[in-house]
Amino acid sequence: MTSTGITSLVDLVFPNQTNHLGTLFGGHALAMMDKAASICAHRYCRNTVVTASIERTDFLVPVYEGELTDVTAQVVKTGRTSMVVQVELVAENLLTGERRLCTRGTFNMVALDKNRKPIPVPPL
């Protein structure tokens, strides 16, 4: 049985992950989102996957040092060998419980066989 591979990764933002303003580096946010997209796509097709492209990423509001990040990914579309994965990064202030959507992105993942050649994925 195939699922949409919904994946959620939770982490804390430490000082070494932030810039001089105390906000999460964009590249680090992308890395967390790419990791979630990869796990999600892998769970969906049960094959090795790679990131083919990132269509769009919107940094809506900053994530601050000390906040929790909750990154959620879900397969929303499939092609012959590819999957489109929507990813959202939500920050949570652990003292107040306030949560806000900070970053949203669309990742295109491709399934590979043992020879690293694209292979078909199940339809959504």
C-alpha positions in Angstrom: 0.0 0.0 0.0 1.4 3.4 -1.0 0.8 6.5 1.2 1.6 10.1 0.5 4.6 9.6 2.7 3.7 12.5 5.0 6.8 13.3 7.0 7.4 15.7 9.9 10.8 16.6 11.3 11.2 18.6 14.5 14.4 20.3 15.6 15.7 23.3 17.6 17.5 26.3 16.2 20.9 26.7 17.8 23.3 29.7 17.6 25.6 28.1 15.0 22.6 27.8 12.7 21.8 31.6 12.7 23.1 34.7 11.1 24.3 37.9 12.9 20.6 38.9 13.5 19.9 35.6 15.4 17.7 34.2 12.6 18.0 30.8 10.9 20.2 30.8 7.8 18.1 30.3 4.6 20.5 27.6 3.5 20.0 25.7 6.7 16.2 26.0 6.3 16.5 24.7 2.8 18.6 21.7 4.0 16.0 20.8 6.6 13.2 21.1 4.0 15.2 19.0 1.4 15.8 16.3 4.0 12.0 16.2 4.8 11.2 16.1 1.1 13.6 13.3 0.5 12.3 11.1 3.4 8.7 11.8 2.3 9.4 10.8 -1.4 11.4 7.8 -0.3 8.5 6.6 1.9 6.1 7.2 -0.9 7.8 5.2 -3.6 10.0 2.9 -1.5 13.0 3.5 -3.7 16.1 5.7 -3.6 15.3 9.3 -4.5 17.2 12.5 -5.4 16.3 16.1 -5.6 15.8 17.1 -9.2 14.9 20.7 -8.6 13.3 23.2 -6.2 10.5 25.0 -8.0 10.0 27.8 -5.5 10.8 28.6 -1.9 9.1 31.5 -0.1 10.7 32.8 3.1 7.7 34.4 4.7 8.9 35.3 8.2 12.2 34.6 10.1 12.9 31.7 12.4 14.7 32.8 15.6 17.4 31.2 17.6 15.9 29.0 20.3 12.7 28.2 18.5 11.5 24.8 17.5 11.2 24.0 13.8 8.5 21.7 12.6 9.0 20.7 8.9 6.2 18.8 7.2 6.4 17.3 3.7 3.8 15.6 1.6 3.7 14.2 -2.0 1.1 16.2 -3.8 1.6 15.1 -7.4 3.4 12.3 -9.4 4.8 12.0 -12.8 6.3 8.9 -14.5 9.5 8.9 -12.4 9.0 12.0 -10.3 7.2 13.3 -7.3 6.2 16.8 -6.4 6.6 17.3 -2.6 5.2 20.4 -0.8 7.2 21.3 2.3 6.3 23.8 5.0 8.5 25.0 7.9 6.7 26.2 10.9 8.5 27.8 13.9 7.3 27.5 17.4 8.2 29.6 20.4 8.6 27.1 23.1 7.8 29.6 25.9 4.5 30.9 24.5 3.4 28.1 22.1 3.0 30.6 19.3 3.4 28.9 15.9 3.8 30.5 12.5 4.4 29.4 9.0 7.9 30.7 8.1 8.9 28.9 4.8 7.1 27.1 2.1 8.7 25.2 -0.8 8.0 22.8 -3.7 10.6 20.1 -4.3 10.8 17.8 -7.3 12.1 14.4 -6.4 13.1 11.5 -8.8 13.1 7.8 -8.0 16.2 5.8 -8.9 17.1 2.2 -9.4 20.2 0.4 -8.2 22.1 1.8 -11.2 21.0 5.3 -10.4 18.6 5.5 -13.4 15.1 7.0 -13.1 12.4 4.4 -12.5 8.6 4.7 -12.5 6.8 5.7 -9.3 3.2 4.7 -8.2 0.5 7.1 -9.3 -0.9 9.3 -6.5 
